Amino acid sequence: MIIKILLLLTGLSLLLPVKSQNLIGMNVQQIEKEIKVHYPNFVIDNSFVNNSYKYLKYIDKINEQTLLVFLSDNNECTSTKLICDYSMLDQVKEEMKKYKTDKKDQWSYSVNGVQYLVKLHREEWFFSLSTYKK
């Protein structure tokens, strides 16, 4: 039981727009280093390529999460999308109360004067959190 709680908290830490781990603006090498250090359960997944978008895909099989890191033509992160199972929704919504609520399922925060927007998207079998520069 304790291991399951620790795994949940580890996965939940990625759901939060933790200011020190914001990937937006980082290049590919910085992103890879950040993921290895702060999210060791996530591994790169190159099993599928979508030619419409330039992105990195990371998966966490333990917590059943997928992280998409969208890249610019200069290989810098422009936004992220974390896809999760609904079993984590209540915990995520509770943690998001720390941030300014813009409207239902939408929050914002600031790092070094840069505004970021986090949107919760509900799908049939999963939910996702997208983070963008405002």
C-alpha positions in Angstrom: 0.0 0.0 0.0 2.8 2.4 0.9 4.5 1.7 -2.4 1.3 2.4 -4.3 0.9 5.7 -2.6 4.5 6.7 -3.3 4.0 5.8 -7.0 0.9 7.9 -7.1 2.6 10.8 -5.6 5.6 10.5 -8.0 3.2 10.5 -10.9 1.2 13.3 -9.5 4.3 15.5 -9.3 4.4 15.6 -13.1 0.8 16.7 -13.2 1.5 19.9 -11.4 3.0 22.9 -13.2 5.9 22.8 -10.8 7.8 26.0 -11.5 11.3 24.4 -11.4 10.3 21.7 -13.9 8.5 23.7 -16.5 9.7 22.3 -19.8 8.5 25.2 -22.0 11.4 27.0 -23.7 13.8 24.1 -23.1 15.7 22.4 -26.0 15.6 18.7 -26.5 18.8 18.0 -24.5 17.5 20.0 -21.6 14.2 18.2 -21.7 15.8 14.8 -21.8 18.0 15.7 -18.8 15.0 17.1 -16.9 12.9 14.0 -17.5 15.7 11.7 -16.3 16.3 13.7 -13.1 12.8 14.6 -12.0 10.6 11.9 -13.6 12.6 8.6 -13.6 9.5 6.5 -14.3 9.1 8.1 -17.7 10.9 6.6 -20.7 11.1 7.8 -24.3 8.6 6.1 -26.6 9.5 6.1 -30.3 7.0 3.4 -31.3 4.7 5.7 -33.2 5.5 8.8 -35.3 2.9 11.5 -36.2 4.4 13.6 -39.0 1.9 16.4 -38.4 3.6 17.4 -35.1 7.2 17.6 -33.9 7.2 16.1 -30.4 8.8 13.9 -27.9 6.7 11.2 -26.3 7.4 9.8 -22.8 5.5 7.0 -21.1 5.1 5.9 -17.5 3.8 2.4 -17.5 3.6 2.3 -13.7 1.1 5.2 -13.4 -0.3 4.8 -16.9 0.6 8.3 -18.1 1.9 9.7 -21.4 3.7 13.0 -21.7 3.8 14.7 -25.1 6.4 17.5 -25.4 5.6 19.6 -28.5 8.6 21.2 -30.2 9.2 24.2 -32.4 11.2 24.1 -35.6 14.2 25.1 -33.4 13.6 22.0 -31.2 12.4 24.0 -28.2 9.4 23.0 -26.1 6.3 25.1 -27.0 3.7 23.2 -24.9 3.2 19.9 -23.1 0.3 17.5 -22.8 0.1 14.9 -20.0 -2.5 12.2 -20.6 -3.7 10.3 -17.5 -6.2 7.7 -16.3 -9.3 9.1 -14.5 -8.2 7.5 -11.3 -5.8 10.5 -10.8 -8.4 13.2 -11.5 -9.5 14.1 -7.9 -5.9 14.4 -6.7 -5.0 16.6 -9.7 -7.9 18.9 -9.2 -7.1 19.2 -5.5 -3.4 20.1 -6.2 -4.4 22.6 -8.9 -6.2 24.7 -6.3 -2.8 26.1 -5.5 -2.9 28.1 -8.7 -5.1 30.8 -10.0 -8.4 29.5 -11.5 -9.2 31.2 -14.8 -12.4 29.3 -15.4 -13.6 25.7 -15.0 -10.8 23.3 -15.6 -8.3 26.1 -16.4 -5.5 27.5 -14.3 -2.7 29.9 -14.7 0.6 30.7 -13.0 3.7 32.8 -13.5 7.4 32.0 -13.5 9.9 34.8 -13.9 7.3 37.1 -15.3 6.1 34.6 -17.9 2.5 33.6 -17.7 1.5 29.9 -18.3 -1.9 28.4 -18.8 -2.9 24.8 -17.8 -6.1 23.3 -19.3 -7.8 20.1 -18.3 -9.4 18.2 -21.2 -11.8 15.4 -20.4 -12.1 12.5 -22.8 -14.2 9.3 -22.6 -11.4 7.1 -21.2 -8.8 9.5 -20.0 -8.1 13.2 -19.2 -5.2 15.4 -20.1 -3.5 18.5 -18.9 -2.1 20.9 -21.5 0.4 23.6 -20.6 1.1 26.6 -22.8 2.6 30.0 -22.6 -0.2 32.5 -22.1 
